Every structure is written in C-alpha cells, then in structure tokens.
Amino acid sequence: MVGIGGLGNTLNQYGSIAKRAQKNEKNQDTKETSKTPEKKINDSESKLSAKAQEYLKKLREKYKDYDFIIANKDDDKDGLASASDKEYSVMISSDEIEKMANDEEYSNKILGQMESAIDSSKKLSDEFGYIKQMTIDILGDGNIRFLAELVSGKTIEAESEDDMRSQLNEIDWEKFAAEVGNSGTKIDYSV
C-alpha cells in the first residue's frame, strides 16, 4: 500500500507541474496577444493617382515575388524596407511611379533597370549568404541604390553591385557567423 501511496504522490506532483506549465502557457499566450500592434510606417502609396495605383497593382501581379514600396524623400525608407516580408523589395518614389504609369517607354526602361538590379541582388545573396533582405531603391535620376539587410540586423547601402560586393568582401564572415550563431544555416554533426 505504501508503494501505491508513493505512486499517488508522484502522480499528484506530476499533475501540479503539468498544471503550472499549462498556466504559464496561458499567461504567455495572453502576453503575446495583448501586445500592442507595431506602429505602421507611413509610405506615399496613398498619394498616388488612380492611374498610378492601377499600374502599381499590375506590377505587383506581374512581379509577385517582390515587394513594391512607394516612398518619397521624407519617408522612412529604411523602416519601410525592414518592414517588408519579402526577400526582395523595390522602392520607387510616387513621382517615378506616376511617370511610369503615364509613359510606357520610360516604364520599360525603369523595369529593365529593376530586373537587372534584382538579378545582381540575387547573385550577391547567393554568393555571400547571411543576407536577409535586399532592397532596390530606384532613385529616379537613372541611378539605383542597393540596401542589404544582413541577418544580424546590420544594413549595408551601396550605389552599385560592385560597391555592394566590395562592402560585403570587407566583412569577416567567420567572425560574423560566430556573432549571429550561424543562424541555423549550417548543422554541425560532429560529436
């Protein structure tokens, strides 16, 4: 009978541990759901004409893998780029998207630059790794700015693919990997 009583005590202890764990999970769920939503970063998309909004909609349908962000000089471009949930983003000013919506030849020129810059970004991401997100900022004067957000949260800004490559080459990647804890990209099977 003592053995059975001991088993009962063990089960009671297990039951109270399980109840505490469930209570902690409920408290954690409550904490997570009661968090205030993050403040939305304002962009300039709402300022577009109906024609430009329709054009932007078509771009998003055609290039589903990219996030198109409408941002002007006064907008928080870095914040908007970081808020994107896609690996590649294209940032365009409202003036540029308006001009693209109204001039097919200009639009084709800008889209060609964009596609070339995205291809360059993909090469850089494949070559260097540890790049969480790449943003192409179409500056409107025929120039493009590259923004790379690394998995560590550090952002690198460059005026060309060569400039970005040069800056990425300056990083001590072994030290970087140690700092970010390899971020789950490699599995060490050694014992």
Disulfide bonds with the S-S distance in Angstrom:
none
